[in-house]
Every structure is written in C-alpha cells, then in structure tokens.
Amino acid sequence: MLENILYYFVLFGFGLAIGSFINCLVWRTYNNISVAAGRSRCVHCGRFLAWYENIPVFSYLFLKGVCRICQKPIPGHYPAVELLSGFIFLAVGWLNKNYAFFSEWHLLRDLVFVSILAVVFLYDLLYQIILTKIIWFGAAAGVFFNIFIFHQDIYSMLIGLAVGGGFFLLQYIISRGRWIGGGDVRLGVMMGIWLGWPNMLAALFFAYMLGLAVSIPLLISKNKQWTSAIPSGTFLAVGTF
C-alpha cells in the first residue's frame, strides 16, 4: 500500500515539474531564448525568479497570480498546464500499473510520449505553430522505443507512417498549403510511427470529432469564421493521446 502511494506521489510531483518545464520551453522557444539560459523568469519584466516563486502550482497560489515585483498577471495557463501534466502522469502510471505485465521501459515511453504531446498541444494552441524540432525528436523517440526496445511490427509502423504523413501531405498539395501547414504533415509522420496501423485511423477519428465538437459551436456563436485558423495540432495531440 505504502509503495503504491509513493509511486503515485512521485508520478504526480514529476508531472507537475514536467508541466512547469513545458511552460518554460514553450515560452522560451517562441521568444528565441535558450532553454539553458538560466533560471525561470517573469514573462513581463524578465526578472529571474527566486526558488520559492518557481514551485509548480503552489507559487502561483502564493503569489496570487501576479509577479511579486512588477505585479503583472502570471499567465493562467501556467498552473493549468502543471496540474494537467500531473494528472496525466497519474493516469499513465495507473494504466501501466494495471497492465498484465508492468515494464519500467513501457512507463518511460508513455511518459516521454505524453510530454511531447503536451508541448505540441500547448504551442499550437497559443501560437498556431507545430514545432519541427519537437516532432522529429518525437519521431526518433518512437522508433527507439517501439522498434529497438519493444520490437513492435515494423510493417504496422511503416503503414501508419505512410497513412499519417500521406493523409496530410495530400491535403497540403491539393490546397497548396492553404488548409494545413507542413507541421501537420510532420506530425502525421510522428503519429504513424507511434501508433502504427490501424491505430492511426482511430487517432485521426478522435482528433477530427473533437475539432468538430469545438469548432461548430464557435461558428454558430460567430466567435469564429469559416476562414479562421484552427489549431489542428492541438486536436491531433489529444487524438493521439
């Protein structure tokens, strides 16, 4: 019992920390700041944060959602991403714990995958850009885990890759880049490597159903137009998850 409590406690804490890192990674990447460029800083005044201002979720509550010095609001998605990452890590840990055979490698793979999806989800939601570097890193991680560690069916992976990449590449060619961007094509390749065939179809189905469920009410309420850009990477990340 105590071992299980410790297992989930560590996973939740690790998820909070990864969520904090994802916030940092997304903001610094968008602003062309190296991730290795020192401690976290205020997104408004640029001041480096003290250690007690950098504790996931708790610092946001302690500071009442504003910077201690400049008093400008800390973005609300910061604690949301941290909490969501913590709960997702809990869910992934619970699923792995309830498999017939528990594997630390399988747990590590799933945690790496959901962390990459979180970056894709957040960056595309905020900036409507799918990061090329994170996608190729994810594709390489997928090949490493699924082929070299778990020895999964390479033909399933190749078919998934062809369907995922080909589906979006065809749209890109037909629309000449007006419907989707190159990032969607690369994301389709990564999804295919991770999921293989026929799971790739399930991911596309869930992603497009979610996209419709979100977009149609926005169109009806006139908060969006038919020509408005939709962060497809965000929906594809959820479908893949």
Stockholm file with secondary structure:
# STOCKHOLM 1.0

chainA/1-241         MLENILYYFVLFGFGLAIGSFINCLVWRTYNNISVAAGRSRCVHCGRFLAWYENIPVFSYLFLKGVCRICQKPIPGHYPAVELLSGFIFLAVGWLNKNYAFFSEWHLLRDLVFVSILAVVFLYDLLYQIILTKIIWFGAAAGVFFNIFIFHQDIYSMLIGLAVGGGFFLLQYIISRGRWIGGGDVRLGVMMGIWLGWPNMLAALFFAYMLGLAVSIPLLISKNKQWTSAIPSGTFLAVGTF
#=GR chainA/1-241 SS CHHHHHHHHHHHHHHHHHHHHHHHHHHHHHTTCCTTSSSCBCTTTCCBCCGGGCSTTHHHHHTTTBCTTTCCBCCTHHHHHHHHHHHHHHHHHHHHHTSSSCCHHHHHHHHHHHHHHHHHHHHHHHHSCCCHHHHHHHHHHHHIIIIIISCCCHHHHHHHHHHHHHHHHHHHHHHTTSSCCHHHHHHHHHHHHHHCTTHHHHHHHHHHHHHHHHHHHHHHTTSSCTTSCCCHHHHHHHHHC
#=GC SS_cons         CHHHHHHHHHHHHHHHHHHHHHHHHHHHHHTTCCTTSSSCBCTTTCCBCCGGGCSTTHHHHHTTTBCTTTCCBCCTHHHHHHHHHHHHHHHHHHHHHTSSSCCHHHHHHHHHHHHHHHHHHHHHHHHSCCCHHHHHHHHHHHHIIIIIISCCCHHHHHHHHHHHHHHHHHHHHHHTTSSCCHHHHHHHHHHHHHHCTTHHHHHHHHHHHHHHHHHHHHHHTTSSCTTSCCCHHHHHHHHHC
//
